[in-house]
Amino acid sequence: MGIRVKTIDNASCTVTVKHRWINQNPFKSLFWAVQGMAAELTTGALVMSKIKESGKNIAMLVANNNATFTKKATGVITFTCSEGAKLDAAILKAIETREGQTIWMQSVGENSEGIPVSTFNFEWTIKVRG
């Protein structure tokens, strides 16, 4: 699909995807599922990175998601999730309490002009194994 991680750090993850013939819908814009894959990657990569950083054996799973589409997605779309600090708190609580935690994380997709085209929310569940 052409999805690429551009940056990932302690606070955020940015992913790009280019609208092409192979990933478009009948309306000649980026198919919603491709946008969803790119958006989920921004949140999931952060979750995986933070779990690895914790050194603990933690399970992760998407329990729920929703999306809003506000503009036709053409050209290069950049998805960003900037909720690393929120995730830190959830992982720390999961480790301290040994109870599963849920966290909603948001990823916003913008076109090359910086105009939002879609917003995805993913409910991640995390739980320390063992």
Phi and psi in radians as a Rosetta constraint file:
Dihedral C 1 N 2 CA 2 C 2 CIRCULARHARMONIC 1.562 0.35
Dihedral N 2 CA 2 C 2 N 3 CIRCULARHARMONIC 0.321 0.35
Dihedral C 2 N 3 CA 3 C 3 CIRCULARHARMONIC -1.389 0.35
Dihedral N 3 CA 3 C 3 N 4 CIRCULARHARMONIC 2.297 0.35
Dihedral C 3 N 4 CA 4 C 4 CIRCULARHARMONIC -2.341 0.35
Dihedral N 4 CA 4 C 4 N 5 CIRCULARHARMONIC 2.331 0.35
Dihedral C 4 N 5 CA 5 C 5 CIRCULARHARMONIC -1.352 0.35
Dihedral N 5 CA 5 C 5 N 6 CIRCULARHARMONIC 2.184 0.35
Dihedral C 5 N 6 CA 6 C 6 CIRCULARHARMONIC -1.694 0.35
Dihedral N 6 CA 6 C 6 N 7 CIRCULARHARMONIC -0.777 0.35
Dihedral C 6 N 7 CA 7 C 7 CIRCULARHARMONIC -2.556 0.35
Dihedral N 7 CA 7 C 7 N 8 CIRCULARHARMONIC 2.581 0.35
Dihedral C 7 N 8 CA 8 C 8 CIRCULARHARMONIC -2.595 0.35
Dihedral N 8 CA 8 C 8 N 9 CIRCULARHARMONIC 2.297 0.35
Dihedral C 8 N 9 CA 9 C 9 CIRCULARHARMONIC -2.512 0.35
Dihedral N 9 CA 9 C 9 N 10 CIRCULARHARMONIC -2.906 0.35
Dihedral C 9 N 10 CA 10 C 10 CIRCULARHARMONIC -1.146 0.35
Dihedral N 10 CA 10 C 10 N 11 CIRCULARHARMONIC -0.433 0.35
Dihedral C 10 N 11 CA 11 C 11 CIRCULARHARMONIC -1.829 0.35
Dihedral N 11 CA 11 C 11 N 12 CIRCULARHARMONIC -0.504 0.35
Dihedral C 11 N 12 CA 12 C 12 CIRCULARHARMONIC -2.695 0.35
Dihedral N 12 CA 12 C 12 N 13 CIRCULARHARMONIC 2.933 0.35
Dihedral C 12 N 13 CA 13 C 13 CIRCULARHARMONIC -2.432 0.35
Dihedral N 13 CA 13 C 13 N 14 CIRCULARHARMONIC 2.377 0.35
Dihedral C 13 N 14 CA 14 C 14 CIRCULARHARMONIC -2.183 0.35
Dihedral N 14 CA 14 C 14 N 15 CIRCULARHARMONIC 2.336 0.35
Dihedral C 14 N 15 CA 15 C 15 CIRCULARHARMONIC -2.288 0.35
Dihedral N 15 CA 15 C 15 N 16 CIRCULARHARMONIC 2.502 0.35
Dihedral C 15 N 16 CA 16 C 16 CIRCULARHARMONIC -2.093 0.35
Dihedral N 16 CA 16 C 16 N 17 CIRCULARHARMONIC 2.684 0.35
Dihedral C 16 N 17 CA 17 C 17 CIRCULARHARMONIC -2.564 0.35
Dihedral N 17 CA 17 C 17 N 18 CIRCULARHARMONIC 2.373 0.35
Dihedral C 17 N 18 CA 18 C 18 CIRCULARHARMONIC -1.773 0.35
Dihedral N 18 CA 18 C 18 N 19 CIRCULARHARMONIC 2.273 0.35
Dihedral C 18 N 19 CA 19 C 19 CIRCULARHARMONIC -1.146 0.35
Dihedral N 19 CA 19 C 19 N 20 CIRCULARHARMONIC 2.148 0.35
Dihedral C 19 N 20 CA 20 C 20 CIRCULARHARMONIC -2.418 0.35
Dihedral N 20 CA 20 C 20 N 21 CIRCULARHARMONIC 3.018 0.35
Dihedral C 20 N 21 CA 21 C 21 CIRCULARHARMONIC -1.020 0.35
Dihedral N 21 CA 21 C 21 N 22 CIRCULARHARMONIC -0.719 0.35
Dihedral C 21 N 22 CA 22 C 22 CIRCULARHARMONIC -1.181 0.35
Dihedral N 22 CA 22 C 22 N 23 CIRCULARHARMONIC -0.423 0.35
Dihedral C 22 N 23 CA 23 C 23 CIRCULARHARMONIC -2.044 0.35
Dihedral N 23 CA 23 C 23 N 24 CIRCULARHARMONIC 0.389 0.35
Dihedral C 23 N 24 CA 24 C 24 CIRCULARHARMONIC -1.765 0.35
Dihedral N 24 CA 24 C 24 N 25 CIRCULARHARMONIC 2.821 0.35
Dihedral C 24 N 25 CA 25 C 25 CIRCULARHARMONIC -1.659 0.35
Dihedral N 25 CA 25 C 25 N 26 CIRCULARHARMONIC 3.115 0.35
Dihedral C 25 N 26 CA 26 C 26 CIRCULARHARMONIC -1.110 0.35
Dihedral N 26 CA 26 C 26 N 27 CIRCULARHARMONIC -0.229 0.35
Dihedral C 26 N 27 CA 27 C 27 CIRCULARHARMONIC -1.671 0.35
Dihedral N 27 CA 27 C 27 N 28 CIRCULARHARMONIC 0.193 0.35
Dihedral C 27 N 28 CA 28 C 28 CIRCULARHARMONIC 1.076 0.35
Dihedral N 28 CA 28 C 28 N 29 CIRCULARHARMONIC 0.712 0.35
Dihedral C 28 N 29 CA 29 C 29 CIRCULARHARMONIC -2.349 0.35
Dihedral N 29 CA 29 C 29 N 30 CIRCULARHARMONIC 2.998 0.35
Dihedral C 29 N 30 CA 30 C 30 CIRCULARHARMONIC -1.095 0.35
Dihedral N 30 CA 30 C 30 N 31 CIRCULARHARMONIC 2.167 0.35
Dihedral C 30 N 31 CA 31 C 31 CIRCULARHARMONIC -0.981 0.35
Dihedral N 31 CA 31 C 31 N 32 CIRCULARHARMONIC 2.443 0.35
Dihedral C 31 N 32 CA 32 C 32 CIRCULARHARMONIC -1.026 0.35
Dihedral N 32 CA 32 C 32 N 33 CIRCULARHARMONIC -0.626 0.35
Dihedral C 32 N 33 CA 33 C 33 CIRCULARHARMONIC -1.214 0.35
Dihedral N 33 CA 33 C 33 N 34 CIRCULARHARMONIC -0.571 0.35
Dihedral C 33 N 34 CA 34 C 34 CIRCULARHARMONIC -1.172 0.35
Dihedral N 34 CA 34 C 34 N 35 CIRCULARHARMONIC -0.718 0.35
Dihedral C 34 N 35 CA 35 C 35 CIRCULARHARMONIC -1.061 0.35
Dihedral N 35 CA 35 C 35 N 36 CIRCULARHARMONIC -0.719 0.35
Dihedral C 35 N 36 CA 36 C 36 CIRCULARHARMONIC -1.109 0.35
Dihedral N 36 CA 36 C 36 N 37 CIRCULARHARMONIC -0.697 0.35
Dihedral C 36 N 37 CA 37 C 37 CIRCULARHARMONIC -1.116 0.35
Dihedral N 37 CA 37 C 37 N 38 CIRCULARHARMONIC -0.753 0.35
Dihedral C 37 N 38 CA 38 C 38 CIRCULARHARMONIC -1.148 0.35
Dihedral N 38 CA 38 C 38 N 39 CIRCULARHARMONIC -0.756 0.35
Dihedral C 38 N 39 CA 39 C 39 CIRCULARHARMONIC -1.130 0.35
Dihedral N 39 CA 39 C 39 N 40 CIRCULARHARMONIC -0.775 0.35
Dihedral C 39 N 40 CA 40 C 40 CIRCULARHARMONIC -1.097 0.35
Dihedral N 40 CA 40 C 40 N 41 CIRCULARHARMONIC -0.634 0.35
Dihedral C 40 N 41 CA 41 C 41 CIRCULARHARMONIC -1.071 0.35
Dihedral N 41 CA 41 C 41 N 42 CIRCULARHARMONIC -0.658 0.35
Dihedral C 41 N 42 CA 42 C 42 CIRCULARHARMONIC -1.092 0.35
Dihedral N 42 CA 42 C 42 N 43 CIRCULARHARMONIC -0.689 0.35
Dihedral C 42 N 43 CA 43 C 43 CIRCULARHARMONIC -1.369 0.35
Dihedral N 43 CA 43 C 43 N 44 CIRCULARHARMONIC -0.790 0.35
Dihedral C 43 N 44 CA 44 C 44 CIRCULARHARMONIC -1.125 0.35
Dihedral N 44 CA 44 C 44 N 45 CIRCULARHARMONIC -0.664 0.35
Dihedral C 44 N 45 CA 45 C 45 CIRCULARHARMONIC -1.122 0.35
Dihedral N 45 CA 45 C 45 N 46 CIRCULARHARMONIC -0.672 0.35
Dihedral C 45 N 46 CA 46 C 46 CIRCULARHARMONIC -1.118 0.35
Dihedral N 46 CA 46 C 46 N 47 CIRCULARHARMONIC -0.781 0.35
Dihedral C 46 N 47 CA 47 C 47 CIRCULARHARMONIC -1.051 0.35
Dihedral N 47 CA 47 C 47 N 48 CIRCULARHARMONIC -0.844 0.35
Dihedral C 47 N 48 CA 48 C 48 CIRCULARHARMONIC -1.080 0.35
Dihedral N 48 CA 48 C 48 N 49 CIRCULARHARMONIC -0.726 0.35
Dihedral C 48 N 49 CA 49 C 49 CIRCULARHARMONIC -1.095 0.35
Dihedral N 49 CA 49 C 49 N 50 CIRCULARHARMONIC -0.769 0.35
Dihedral C 49 N 50 CA 50 C 50 CIRCULARHARMONIC -1.208 0.35
Dihedral N 50 CA 50 C 50 N 51 CIRCULARHARMONIC -0.646 0.35
Dihedral C 50 N 51 CA 51 C 51 CIRCULARHARMONIC -1.112 0.35
Dihedral N 51 CA 51 C 51 N 52 CIRCULARHARMONIC -0.809 0.35
Dihedral C 51 N 52 CA 52 C 52 CIRCULARHARMONIC -1.057 0.35
Dihedral N 52 CA 52 C 52 N 53 CIRCULARHARMONIC -0.747 0.35
Dihedral C 52 N 53 CA 53 C 53 CIRCULARHARMONIC -1.074 0.35
Dihedral N 53 CA 53 C 53 N 54 CIRCULARHARMONIC -0.574 0.35
Dihedral C 53 N 54 CA 54 C 54 CIRCULARHARMONIC -1.232 0.35
Dihedral N 54 CA 54 C 54 N 55 CIRCULARHARMONIC -0.463 0.35
Dihedral C 54 N 55 CA 55 C 55 CIRCULARHARMONIC 1.340 0.35
Dihedral N 55 CA 55 C 55 N 56 CIRCULARHARMONIC 0.101 0.35
Dihedral C 55 N 56 CA 56 C 56 CIRCULARHARMONIC -1.748 0.35
Dihedral N 56 CA 56 C 56 N 57 CIRCULARHARMONIC 2.771 0.35
Dihedral C 56 N 57 CA 57 C 57 CIRCULARHARMONIC -1.548 0.35
Dihedral N 57 CA 57 C 57 N 58 CIRCULARHARMONIC 1.736 0.35
Dihedral C 57 N 58 CA 58 C 58 CIRCULARHARMONIC -2.137 0.35
Dihedral N 58 CA 58 C 58 N 59 CIRCULARHARMONIC 2.260 0.35
Dihedral C 58 N 59 CA 59 C 59 CIRCULARHARMONIC -1.486 0.35
Dihedral N 59 CA 59 C 59 N 60 CIRCULARHARMONIC 2.566 0.35
Dihedral C 59 N 60 CA 60 C 60 CIRCULARHARMONIC -2.391 0.35
Dihedral N 60 CA 60 C 60 N 61 CIRCULARHARMONIC 2.527 0.35
Dihedral C 60 N 61 CA 61 C 61 CIRCULARHARMONIC -2.791 0.35
Dihedral N 61 CA 61 C 61 N 62 CIRCULARHARMONIC 2.453 0.35
Dihedral C 61 N 62 CA 62 C 62 CIRCULARHARMONIC -1.399 0.35
Dihedral N 62 CA 62 C 62 N 63 CIRCULARHARMONIC 2.169 0.35
Dihedral C 62 N 63 CA 63 C 63 CIRCULARHARMONIC -1.733 0.35
Dihedral N 63 CA 63 C 63 N 64 CIRCULARHARMONIC -0.438 0.35
Dihedral C 63 N 64 CA 64 C 64 CIRCULARHARMONIC -2.816 0.35
Dihedral N 64 CA 64 C 64 N 65 CIRCULARHARMONIC 2.752 0.35
Dihedral C 64 N 65 CA 65 C 65 CIRCULARHARMONIC -2.772 0.35
Dihedral N 65 CA 65 C 65 N 66 CIRCULARHARMONIC 2.820 0.35
Dihedral C 65 N 66 CA 66 C 66 CIRCULARHARMONIC -2.652 0.35
Dihedral N 66 CA 66 C 66 N 67 CIRCULARHARMONIC 2.864 0.35
Dihedral C 66 N 67 CA 67 C 67 CIRCULARHARMONIC -2.596 0.35
Dihedral N 67 CA 67 C 67 N 68 CIRCULARHARMONIC 2.680 0.35
Dihedral C 67 N 68 CA 68 C 68 CIRCULARHARMONIC -2.267 0.35
Dihedral N 68 CA 68 C 68 N 69 CIRCULARHARMONIC 2.334 0.35
Dihedral C 68 N 69 CA 69 C 69 CIRCULARHARMONIC -1.986 0.35
Dihedral N 69 CA 69 C 69 N 70 CIRCULARHARMONIC 2.196 0.35
Dihedral C 69 N 70 CA 70 C 70 CIRCULARHARMONIC -2.054 0.35
Dihedral N 70 CA 70 C 70 N 71 CIRCULARHARMONIC -0.265 0.35
Dihedral C 70 N 71 CA 71 C 71 CIRCULARHARMONIC -2.735 0.35
Dihedral N 71 CA 71 C 71 N 72 CIRCULARHARMONIC 2.648 0.35
Dihedral C 71 N 72 CA 72 C 72 CIRCULARHARMONIC -1.055 0.35
Dihedral N 72 CA 72 C 72 N 73 CIRCULARHARMONIC 2.267 0.35
Dihedral C 72 N 73 CA 73 C 73 CIRCULARHARMONIC -1.660 0.35
Dihedral N 73 CA 73 C 73 N 74 CIRCULARHARMONIC 1.821 0.35
Dihedral C 73 N 74 CA 74 C 74 CIRCULARHARMONIC -2.321 0.35
Dihedral N 74 CA 74 C 74 N 75 CIRCULARHARMONIC 2.801 0.35
Dihedral C 74 N 75 CA 75 C 75 CIRCULARHARMONIC 1.360 0.35
Dihedral N 75 CA 75 C 75 N 76 CIRCULARHARMONIC -2.629 0.35
Dihedral C 75 N 76 CA 76 C 76 CIRCULARHARMONIC -1.602 0.35
Dihedral N 76 CA 76 C 76 N 77 CIRCULARHARMONIC 2.191 0.35
Dihedral C 76 N 77 CA 77 C 77 CIRCULARHARMONIC -1.908 0.35
Dihedral N 77 CA 77 C 77 N 78 CIRCULARHARMONIC 2.306 0.35
Dihedral C 77 N 78 CA 78 C 78 CIRCULARHARMONIC -1.956 0.35
Dihedral N 78 CA 78 C 78 N 79 CIRCULARHARMONIC 2.110 0.35
Dihedral C 78 N 79 CA 79 C 79 CIRCULARHARMONIC -1.792 0.35
Dihedral N 79 CA 79 C 79 N 80 CIRCULARHARMONIC 2.386 0.35
Dihedral C 79 N 80 CA 80 C 80 CIRCULARHARMONIC -2.361 0.35
Dihedral N 80 CA 80 C 80 N 81 CIRCULARHARMONIC 2.328 0.35
Dihedral C 80 N 81 CA 81 C 81 CIRCULARHARMONIC -2.045 0.35
Dihedral N 81 CA 81 C 81 N 82 CIRCULARHARMONIC 2.174 0.35
Dihedral C 81 N 82 CA 82 C 82 CIRCULARHARMONIC -2.078 0.35
Dihedral N 82 CA 82 C 82 N 83 CIRCULARHARMONIC 0.706 0.35
Dihedral C 82 N 83 CA 83 C 83 CIRCULARHARMONIC -1.992 0.35
Dihedral N 83 CA 83 C 83 N 84 CIRCULARHARMONIC 0.619 0.35
Dihedral C 83 N 84 CA 84 C 84 CIRCULARHARMONIC -1.058 0.35
Dihedral N 84 CA 84 C 84 N 85 CIRCULARHARMONIC -0.715 0.35
Dihedral C 84 N 85 CA 85 C 85 CIRCULARHARMONIC -1.143 0.35
Dihedral N 85 CA 85 C 85 N 86 CIRCULARHARMONIC -0.696 0.35
Dihedral C 85 N 86 CA 86 C 86 CIRCULARHARMONIC -1.081 0.35
Dihedral N 86 CA 86 C 86 N 87 CIRCULARHARMONIC -0.698 0.35
Dihedral C 86 N 87 CA 87 C 87 CIRCULARHARMONIC -1.185 0.35
Dihedral N 87 CA 87 C 87 N 88 CIRCULARHARMONIC -0.691 0.35
Dihedral C 87 N 88 CA 88 C 88 CIRCULARHARMONIC -0.939 0.35
Dihedral N 88 CA 88 C 88 N 89 CIRCULARHARMONIC -0.797 0.35
Dihedral C 88 N 89 CA 89 C 89 CIRCULARHARMONIC -1.112 0.35
Dihedral N 89 CA 89 C 89 N 90 CIRCULARHARMONIC -0.721 0.35
Dihedral C 89 N 90 CA 90 C 90 CIRCULARHARMONIC -1.169 0.35
Dihedral N 90 CA 90 C 90 N 91 CIRCULARHARMONIC -0.718 0.35
Dihedral C 90 N 91 CA 91 C 91 CIRCULARHARMONIC -1.172 0.35
Dihedral N 91 CA 91 C 91 N 92 CIRCULARHARMONIC -0.736 0.35
Dihedral C 91 N 92 CA 92 C 92 CIRCULARHARMONIC -1.051 0.35
Dihedral N 92 CA 92 C 92 N 93 CIRCULARHARMONIC -0.754 0.35
Dihedral C 92 N 93 CA 93 C 93 CIRCULARHARMONIC -1.140 0.35
Dihedral N 93 CA 93 C 93 N 94 CIRCULARHARMONIC -0.686 0.35
Dihedral C 93 N 94 CA 94 C 94 CIRCULARHARMONIC -1.094 0.35
Dihedral N 94 CA 94 C 94 N 95 CIRCULARHARMONIC -0.713 0.35
Dihedral C 94 N 95 CA 95 C 95 CIRCULARHARMONIC -1.200 0.35
Dihedral N 95 CA 95 C 95 N 96 CIRCULARHARMONIC -0.778 0.35
Dihedral C 95 N 96 CA 96 C 96 CIRCULARHARMONIC -1.188 0.35
Dihedral N 96 CA 96 C 96 N 97 CIRCULARHARMONIC -0.731 0.35
Dihedral C 96 N 97 CA 97 C 97 CIRCULARHARMONIC -1.635 0.35
Dihedral N 97 CA 97 C 97 N 98 CIRCULARHARMONIC -0.301 0.35
Dihedral C 97 N 98 CA 98 C 98 CIRCULARHARMONIC 1.074 0.35
Dihedral N 98 CA 98 C 98 N 99 CIRCULARHARMONIC 0.358 0.35
Dihedral C 98 N 99 CA 99 C 99 CIRCULARHARMONIC -1.896 0.35
Dihedral N 99 CA 99 C 99 N 100 CIRCULARHARMONIC 2.587 0.35
Dihedral C 99 N 100 CA 100 C 100 CIRCULARHARMONIC -1.088 0.35
Dihedral N 100 CA 100 C 100 N 101 CIRCULARHARMONIC 2.562 0.35
Dihedral C 100 N 101 CA 101 C 101 CIRCULARHARMONIC -2.210 0.35
Dihedral N 101 CA 101 C 101 N 102 CIRCULARHARMONIC 2.639 0.35
Dihedral C 101 N 102 CA 102 C 102 CIRCULARHARMONIC -2.105 0.35
Dihedral N 102 CA 102 C 102 N 103 CIRCULARHARMONIC 2.556 0.35
Dihedral C 102 N 103 CA 103 C 103 CIRCULARHARMONIC -2.542 0.35
Dihedral N 103 CA 103 C 103 N 104 CIRCULARHARMONIC 2.262 0.35
Dihedral C 103 N 104 CA 104 C 104 CIRCULARHARMONIC -1.550 0.35
Dihedral N 104 CA 104 C 104 N 105 CIRCULARHARMONIC 2.240 0.35
Dihedral C 104 N 105 CA 105 C 105 CIRCULARHARMONIC -2.162 0.35
Dihedral N 105 CA 105 C 105 N 106 CIRCULARHARMONIC 2.428 0.35
Dihedral C 105 N 106 CA 106 C 106 CIRCULARHARMONIC -1.942 0.35
Dihedral N 106 CA 106 C 106 N 107 CIRCULARHARMONIC 2.480 0.35
Dihedral C 106 N 107 CA 107 C 107 CIRCULARHARMONIC -2.262 0.35
Dihedral N 107 CA 107 C 107 N 108 CIRCULARHARMONIC 2.249 0.35
Dihedral C 107 N 108 CA 108 C 108 CIRCULARHARMONIC -1.939 0.35
Dihedral N 108 CA 108 C 108 N 109 CIRCULARHARMONIC 2.273 0.35
Dihedral C 108 N 109 CA 109 C 109 CIRCULARHARMONIC -1.746 0.35
Dihedral N 109 CA 109 C 109 N 110 CIRCULARHARMONIC 2.269 0.35
Dihedral C 109 N 110 CA 110 C 110 CIRCULARHARMONIC -2.189 0.35
Dihedral N 110 CA 110 C 110 N 111 CIRCULARHARMONIC 2.574 0.35
Dihedral C 110 N 111 CA 111 C 111 CIRCULARHARMONIC -1.411 0.35
Dihedral N 111 CA 111 C 111 N 112 CIRCULARHARMONIC -3.099 0.35
Dihedral C 111 N 112 CA 112 C 112 CIRCULARHARMONIC -1.148 0.35
Dihedral N 112 CA 112 C 112 N 113 CIRCULARHARMONIC -0.271 0.35
Dihedral C 112 N 113 CA 113 C 113 CIRCULARHARMONIC -1.587 0.35
Dihedral N 113 CA 113 C 113 N 114 CIRCULARHARMONIC 0.014 0.35
Dihedral C 113 N 114 CA 114 C 114 CIRCULARHARMONIC 1.410 0.35
Dihedral N 114 CA 114 C 114 N 115 CIRCULARHARMONIC 0.247 0.35
Dihedral C 114 N 115 CA 115 C 115 CIRCULARHARMONIC -1.596 0.35
Dihedral N 115 CA 115 C 115 N 116 CIRCULARHARMONIC 2.205 0.35
Dihedral C 115 N 116 CA 116 C 116 CIRCULARHARMONIC -1.076 0.35
Dihedral N 116 CA 116 C 116 N 117 CIRCULARHARMONIC 2.338 0.35
Dihedral C 116 N 117 CA 117 C 117 CIRCULARHARMONIC -1.916 0.35
Dihedral N 117 CA 117 C 117 N 118 CIRCULARHARMONIC -0.487 0.35
Dihedral C 117 N 118 CA 118 C 118 CIRCULARHARMONIC -2.797 0.35
Dihedral N 118 CA 118 C 118 N 119 CIRCULARHARMONIC 2.677 0.35
Dihedral C 118 N 119 CA 119 C 119 CIRCULARHARMONIC -2.288 0.35
Dihedral N 119 CA 119 C 119 N 120 CIRCULARHARMONIC 2.212 0.35
Dihedral C 119 N 120 CA 120 C 120 CIRCULARHARMONIC -2.026 0.35
Dihedral N 120 CA 120 C 120 N 121 CIRCULARHARMONIC 2.463 0.35
Dihedral C 120 N 121 CA 121 C 121 CIRCULARHARMONIC -2.132 0.35
Dihedral N 121 CA 121 C 121 N 122 CIRCULARHARMONIC 2.295 0.35
Dihedral C 121 N 122 CA 122 C 122 CIRCULARHARMONIC -2.146 0.35
Dihedral N 122 CA 122 C 122 N 123 CIRCULARHARMONIC 2.281 0.35
Dihedral C 122 N 123 CA 123 C 123 CIRCULARHARMONIC -1.660 0.35
Dihedral N 123 CA 123 C 123 N 124 CIRCULARHARMONIC 1.861 0.35
Dihedral C 123 N 124 CA 124 C 124 CIRCULARHARMONIC -1.628 0.35
Dihedral N 124 CA 124 C 124 N 125 CIRCULARHARMONIC 2.410 0.35
Dihedral C 124 N 125 CA 125 C 125 CIRCULARHARMONIC -1.913 0.35
Dihedral N 125 CA 125 C 125 N 126 CIRCULARHARMONIC 2.395 0.35
Dihedral C 125 N 126 CA 126 C 126 CIRCULARHARMONIC -2.296 0.35
Dihedral N 126 CA 126 C 126 N 127 CIRCULARHARMONIC 2.490 0.35
Dihedral C 126 N 127 CA 127 C 127 CIRCULARHARMONIC -2.645 0.35
Dihedral N 127 CA 127 C 127 N 128 CIRCULARHARMONIC 2.339 0.35
Dihedral C 127 N 128 CA 128 C 128 CIRCULARHARMONIC -1.233 0.35
Dihedral N 128 CA 128 C 128 N 129 CIRCULARHARMONIC 2.255 0.35
Dihedral C 128 N 129 CA 129 C 129 CIRCULARHARMONIC -1.476 0.35
Dihedral N 129 CA 129 C 129 N 130 CIRCULARHARMONIC 2.645 0.35
